[in-house]
Amino acid sequence: MVFEITLFIILIILSAIFSATETAFTSLSIVQIQELASDHNKKGEMVKFLSKRPDILLTTILIVNNLVNIAASSLVANMTIRIFGSQALAVSTGILTLIVLIFAEVTPKQIAIVHNEAIALYMAYPVRWVSWILLPIIKLIGVISSLITHLVGGEKKKLSLDGILYMVSIAERQGVVETYETRMIKNVFRFNDTQVQAIMTHRTEVFSLEKNTSIDDALVAISEKGFSRVPVYNNDTEEIVGIVLVKSLLTNFQQGNKEKKLKDIMLKPLYISGTRKVNELFYTLKNEKLNIAIIMDEYGGLAGIVTMEDITEELFGELYDEHEKHEKDKITLLRDGRYRLMGETTIHQIEDRLGFELPTGKYAQTLAGYLVEYLGSIPVKNQYIETPFGDFIVESVKRNRINSVILKAHEL
């Protein structure tokens, strides 16, 4: 009797150990696994080895757990029949189920979540040794499982960008990362998806100078604007033909070349398409040691310009120097619960702030682009626009472009 009780306790402990081991391994994050392996610890390397082979790991643990639980159940049933008779089997089964749930399942797994690294390290080699002993059974189960999976169909899903961003959002809600860190992380990942035309300065807002302008006149004009690089256009064709640096203007001015023309000192511009991705432009500007690019539309005309500062602001938000006027925030919550949105607000910024994503098209990279495509025409001031996401009122229009709107968002 004492032997049987001792054996039952040992079986429950074994069940608890392997239940905790299962949870410890499955709750390890990719970062934790890499950190354990990078310590040049043999146990850490074994943890990484088993984590990359979940079929071996989980099958080994499940086989041991089932064998132990079946053994414990048989032992209790045998003891019950011998002492109390078969009539007490139902009661003993209920008690055994309760004991297994509390001491061999729920409690060990809760402990394993908190101490997953320590348990995984401690159990890595024992699990590996057991897997060698049970290798024939594991292989057989693996073959049968693969056949069934193949018949059912489907393939293993890979971690997607949306999945990563969702995990970042969860980390923010749990206080692991700050809100501004979440925005930066999302912006970095979206570098590959955002088109240049979404962050460019539109041609109607571009300050430029004619190529035959003298250095003296150019400095006067630039001093009122505060730019360090200015596009230069040809008055005959109205196309951008160069970029002039304020540094070059000052150097020539100090040398007495006040009447020299901009066409004599301007640099060759970089022309790119508005559909090019922001990350591609960033590396192009970096490799070419440039700070500005000219954006061309599909007909070869000027669409706008993009600077390295625009790309930086896509990551960190708006940047202002001492002489630059602070613009309105792109998304502002009003007192009545509505929002004021600037027309240049990108689709991704709206998604991050308001929780819904406007569909993007060929031109709709910003809110203004979306509303124009949705209507099929250019809206006018005070026009009411009803969409599936909310009701917009056009607050202001500048040069046939939506400057700002008021949004009453629908309940999600």
Buried (B, 14 or more C-beta within 10 A) or exposed (E): EEEEEEEBEEBBBBBBBBBBBBBBBBBBEEEBBEEBBEEEEEBBBBBBBBBEEEEBBBBBBBBBBEBBBEBBBEBBBEBBBEEEEEEBBEEBBEEBEEBBEEBBBEBBBEBBEEEBBEBBBBBBBBBBEBBEEBEEEBEEBEEEEEEEEEEEEEEEEEEEEEEEBEEBBEBBEEEEBEEEEBBBBBBEBBBEBBBBBBBBBBBEEBBBBBBEBBBBBBBEEBEEEEBEBBBBBBEEEEBBBBBBBBEBBEEBBEEEBBEBBBBEBBBEBBEBBBBBBBBEBBEBBEEEEBBBBBBBBEEEEBBBBBBBBBBEBBBEBEEEEEEEEEEEEBBEEEEEEBBBBBBBBBBBBBBBBBEEEBEBEEBBBBBBBBBBBBEEEBBEEEBEBEBEBBBBBBBEBEEEBBBBBBBEBEEE
